[in-house]
Amino acid sequence: MKRKVFGMMVFMIMSVSLAFAGGQQGGAQQAGGAAKKLIYVITPGWSNPYFKTEADFAAAKARELGYEAKAYDHGDDANLQSQYIDAAIADKAAAIILDNAGADITVAAVRKAKAAGIPTFLIDREINTTGDAAAQIVANNYQGIQLVAQEFVRLMKEEGEYVELLGLESDNNAHVRDQGYHDIIDQYPRMKMVAQQAADWDQTKAKTIMETMLQAHPTLKGVICCNDTMAMGAMAALLAAGKGNVIVVGFDGSNDVRDSILRGEIKATGLQQMAYIAEQAVIQADEYIRTGSTGKEEKQMIDCLLITKDNAGKLNNFAMTN
C-alpha cells in the first residue's frame, strides 16, 4: 500500500512539473509530440518600446519558422543576462538572439554559449570582439545620427545654445551617437553646447536632468538626445516649463516620438529599422541551425532613415509603411 501511494505521489509531482514547464512562454511540443527546437530572445528593459518591439518581432519570427521562443528582459543587468544565457544552455537552446548588456562584459557569456554549441546572434548592440558571435546585426548608428545632426543644424539655423543627453556609458551605441552628433555640429562655430549629461536611455531621468539644465540655461535653444525615450523626457520637461519652442531631436524611431513630431513638439528622429533587424537575426539563426552557416559576414550594418513631420505618418513600430 505504501509503495502504491508513493508511486502516485511521484506521478503527481512529475505531472505538475511537466505542466509548468510546458506553460513557460509557449509549449515545447508540436502537435505530433516531437520537441520543437528552442530560440531564446534576450533584450534590455521592455519599459522602452524599442526593446519590447525587437523582442516581440524576434519571438514572432521564431515561432513563424517553427521554433519555440522564450523571451526575457535583462534590464541592462549583466548578471541577469548571464543567468538567462545559462538558462538557454540548460534548455539546450538552438540559438540565442541577444541585445546585450555591455560590449565588454557580454563577451564571456557569448563565448560560454558558443562552447556549449549554441550560436548567438547579436542585434542592436555589438560586442568588442569578432569570431564569438555568429552574427552582429546592428543599425548604422553613425550614419543615422549624422542625418539627425544635419537636420538639427538646419532647424537651429546654424547658431544658438544647446545641450546633450547621453546614453548608457556601457553601451557602445551611446559613444557612436555622441561622436556622430559632434562630427557634424562642431563644424558650426556659432552653435555652442552649454551642458552634457548621461540620462542612461531613461525617460524619467531625462526629464529630471532637463529641468535642472533649464534652470541653469534659461535661453536654451536646442536639445540633442541619443535616443527617443530621453527625447520624450526632455520634451515633457520643456512643455511643463512653457518652453515648447525649444528644438528637440531624438534617435530610434518610436511611435511615441512619431506622435510627438506630428503634434509639432519633437522635431526629428532617426529610425533604426529594428523590426527588420530582429527578424533578420532569426532568419539567419534558422539558416545557421539548418546549414551551419549564415552565408553572411558576421558584422552587418543596416542604414537608418531620417524621420520628420514630412514622413512621420508612415512610421509604425520601428518600420516605414507605404
C-alpha positions in Angstrom: 0.0 0.0 0.0 2.8 2.4 0.9 4.5 1.7 -2.4 1.3 2.4 -4.3 0.8 5.8 -2.5 4.4 6.7 -3.1 4.1 5.9 -6.8 1.0 8.1 -7.1 2.8 11.0 -5.4 5.8 10.8 -7.8 3.4 10.7 -10.7 1.6 13.8 -9.5 4.8 15.7 -8.9 6.1 14.9 -12.3 2.7 15.8 -13.9 2.8 19.3 -12.2 6.4 19.8 -13.2 5.7 19.0 -16.8 2.6 21.2 -16.9 4.6 24.1 -15.5 7.5 23.6 -18.0 5.1 23.4 -20.9 3.4 26.7 -19.9 6.5 28.9 -20.0 6.2 31.3 -22.9 4.9 28.7 -25.4 4.7 25.0 -25.4 7.7 22.8 -26.1 5.8 20.2 -28.1 4.4 20.1 -31.6 1.0 18.6 -32.3 2.7 15.3 -33.3 4.6 15.1 -30.0 8.1 15.9 -31.4 10.0 18.6 -29.4 10.5 21.9 -31.2 13.9 23.5 -31.3 14.1 26.5 -29.0 15.3 30.0 -29.6 16.0 32.4 -26.7 15.4 36.1 -27.1 17.1 38.3 -24.5 16.9 42.1 -24.6 17.2 45.2 -22.4 14.2 46.6 -20.5 10.7 46.2 -22.1 9.6 49.5 -20.5 11.4 51.0 -23.5 9.2 50.3 -26.5 12.2 49.9 -28.7 13.4 46.9 -26.8 9.9 45.4 -26.4 9.4 45.7 -30.2 12.7 43.9 -31.0 11.8 41.1 -28.6 8.3 40.8 -29.9 9.4 40.7 -33.6 12.2 38.2 -32.9 10.0 35.8 -30.9 7.2 36.1 -33.5 9.5 35.3 -36.4 11.0 32.3 -34.5 7.5 30.9 -34.0 6.6 31.5 -37.6 9.6 29.5 -38.6 8.6 26.6 -36.4 10.6 27.2 -33.2 9.6 27.5 -29.6 10.6 31.0 -28.4 11.4 32.2 -24.9 11.8 36.0 -24.5 13.4 37.7 -21.5 14.3 41.2 -20.4 17.7 41.6 -18.7 17.2 45.3 -17.9 20.8 46.1 -18.8 21.9 43.9 -15.8 24.9 41.9 -16.9 24.4 39.4 -14.1 20.8 38.8 -15.1 21.8 38.5 -18.7 24.3 35.8 -17.7 21.6 33.9 -15.8 19.4 33.9 -18.9 22.2 32.6 -21.1 22.9 29.9 -18.5 19.2 29.0 -18.7 19.5 28.9 -22.5 22.4 26.4 -22.2 20.5 24.3 -19.7 17.5 24.3 -22.0 19.7 23.2 -24.9 18.5 26.2 -27.0 19.3 26.0 -30.7 20.2 29.7 -30.8 20.2 33.0 -28.8 19.1 36.3 -30.1 20.7 38.9 -27.9 20.6 42.7 -27.4 23.4 42.8 -24.9 24.0 44.5 -21.6 27.6 45.7 -22.3 30.1 45.5 -25.1 32.9 44.1 -22.9 31.1 42.3 -20.1 28.9 40.2 -22.6 31.9 38.6 -24.3 32.4 35.9 -21.7 28.7 34.9 -21.8 28.6 34.7 -25.6 31.8 32.5 -25.5 30.2 30.3 -22.9 27.2 29.7 -25.1 29.4 29.1 -28.1 31.4 26.5 -26.1 28.0 24.8 -25.3 27.3 24.6 -29.1 24.8 27.5 -29.0 25.3 30.3 -31.6 24.5 33.9 -30.5 23.0 36.5 -32.9 23.5 40.0 -31.6 21.1 42.7 -32.5 21.2 46.5 -31.9 24.4 46.4 -29.9 27.8 45.0 -30.8 30.4 43.3 -28.6 34.0 44.2 -28.7 35.2 41.0 -30.3 34.7 39.2 -33.5 34.5 35.4 -34.0 32.5 34.7 -30.9 29.0 35.6 -32.1 27.5 34.0 -35.2 26.3 37.4 -36.3 26.2 41.0 -35.2 23.4 42.8 -36.9 23.1 46.5 -36.0 21.7 49.8 -37.2 24.3 52.1 -38.7 24.2 54.4 -35.7 26.9 56.8 -37.0 25.2 57.2 -40.4 21.8 57.7 -38.8 22.8 60.1 -36.1 24.5 62.3 -38.7 21.2 62.6 -40.6 19.6 63.8 -37.4 22.5 66.1 -36.6 22.3 67.8 -40.1 18.6 68.3 -39.5 19.3 69.8 -36.1 21.8 72.3 -37.5 19.2 73.3 -40.1 16.5 73.8 -37.5 18.8 75.8 -35.3 19.8 78.0 -38.3 23.4 77.1 -37.5 23.6 79.0 -34.2 22.5 79.0 -30.6 23.0 77.2 -27.2 22.1 73.6 -27.0 22.5 70.7 -24.5 23.0 66.9 -25.0 21.5 64.0 -23.2 23.8 60.9 -23.4 23.1 57.2 -23.3 24.3 54.4 -21.1 28.1 54.5 -20.6 28.5 50.7 -21.1 26.7 50.8 -24.5 28.9 51.4 -27.5 25.9 53.0 -29.3 26.0 55.8 -26.8 29.5 56.7 -27.8 28.9 56.3 -31.5 25.9 58.6 -31.4 27.6 61.2 -29.4 30.6 61.2 -31.9 28.2 61.3 -34.9 26.4 64.3 -33.5 29.6 66.3 -32.8 31.3 65.4 -36.1 28.5 67.4 -37.7 27.5 70.1 -35.2 31.1 71.0 -34.2 31.7 72.3 -37.7 29.4 75.3 -36.9 31.2 77.7 -34.6 28.1 79.7 -33.6 26.5 76.6 -32.1 27.5 76.2 -28.5 27.0 73.1 -26.3 26.4 74.5 -22.8 25.7 71.2 -20.9 26.0 67.5 -21.5 24.9 64.7 -19.1 24.1 61.0 -19.3 20.4 60.1 -18.7 21.1 56.4 -19.4 18.4 56.0 -22.1 15.8 56.7 -19.4 12.7 58.9 -19.8 12.2 59.9 -16.2 15.9 60.6 -15.6 16.0 62.7 -18.8 13.0 64.8 -17.6 14.7 65.5 -14.3 18.0 66.4 -15.9 16.3 68.6 -18.4 14.5 70.5 -15.6 17.9 71.2 -14.0 19.5 72.2 -17.3 16.7 74.7 -17.9 17.3 76.4 -14.6 21.0 76.8 -15.5 20.4 77.8 -19.1 17.1 79.6 -19.5 17.9 80.8 -23.0 18.4 77.3 -24.3 17.5 76.9 -28.0 18.0 73.2 -28.7 18.4 69.7 -27.2 20.1 66.7 -28.8 19.2 63.3 -27.4 20.9 60.0 -28.1 17.6 58.1 -28.0 13.9 58.7 -28.2 12.9 57.9 -24.6 15.3 60.6 -23.4 13.8 63.0 -26.1 10.4 62.3 -24.7 11.5 63.1 -21.1 13.3 66.3 -22.3 10.2 67.4 -24.2 7.9 66.8 -21.2 10.1 69.0 -19.0 10.2 71.7 -21.7 6.4 71.7 -22.2 5.9 71.9 -18.4 8.1 74.9 -18.3 6.4 76.6 -21.2 9.4 76.1 -23.4 7.8 74.0 -26.1 9.6 76.1 -28.8 13.0 74.6 -27.9 14.2 72.3 -30.7 14.4 68.7 -29.6 15.7 65.7 -31.7 16.0 62.1 -30.8 17.0 58.7 -32.2 15.3 55.3 -32.6 12.0 55.9 -34.4 9.5 55.1 -31.7 5.7 55.5 -32.1 5.8 57.9 -29.1 8.2 60.3 -30.8 6.4 59.8 -34.1 3.2 61.1 -32.4 5.2 64.0 -30.8 6.6 65.0 -34.2 3.1 65.0 -35.7 1.9 67.3 -32.8 4.7 69.7 -33.7 6.8 69.1 -30.5 9.9 66.9 -31.1 11.3 67.9 -34.5 13.1 64.8 -35.8 14.4 61.4 -35.0 16.5 58.7 -36.8 14.7 55.4 -37.5 16.7 52.3 -36.6 14.9 49.6 -38.6 14.7 47.4 -35.6 11.7 45.2 -36.6 13.7 44.3 -39.8 16.9 43.7 -37.8 15.2 41.4 -35.2 13.6 39.4 -37.9 16.8 39.1 -39.9 18.6 37.8 -36.8 16.1 34.9 -36.5 16.2 34.2 -40.3 19.9 33.9 -40.1 19.7 31.8 -36.9 17.4 29.4 -38.8 19.9 29.2 -41.7 22.7 28.6 -39.3 20.8 25.9 -37.4 19.9 24.1 -40.7 23.2 24.5 -42.6 25.9 25.5 -40.1 26.4 28.9 -41.7 24.5 32.2 -42.2 26.2 32.8 -45.5 26.9 36.4 -44.5 29.6 38.4 -42.8 29.5 38.4 -39.0 29.1 42.2 -38.7 26.2 43.7 -40.7 25.2 47.4 -40.7 21.6 48.4 -41.6 21.2 52.1 -42.6 18.9 54.4 -40.7 16.3 56.9 -42.0 15.6 60.5 -41.0 12.1 61.0 -39.7 10.5 64.5 -39.7 6.9 65.8 -39.9 7.0 65.1 -43.7 7.2 61.3 -43.3 6.4 60.6 -39.6 2.8 59.5 -40.6 4.3 56.5 -42.4 6.2 55.3 -39.3 4.8 52.4 -37.2 6.5 50.1 -34.8 10.0 51.0 -36.0 9.2 50.3 -39.6 8.0 52.5 -42.6 4.7 51.7 -44.2 3.8 52.5 -47.8 
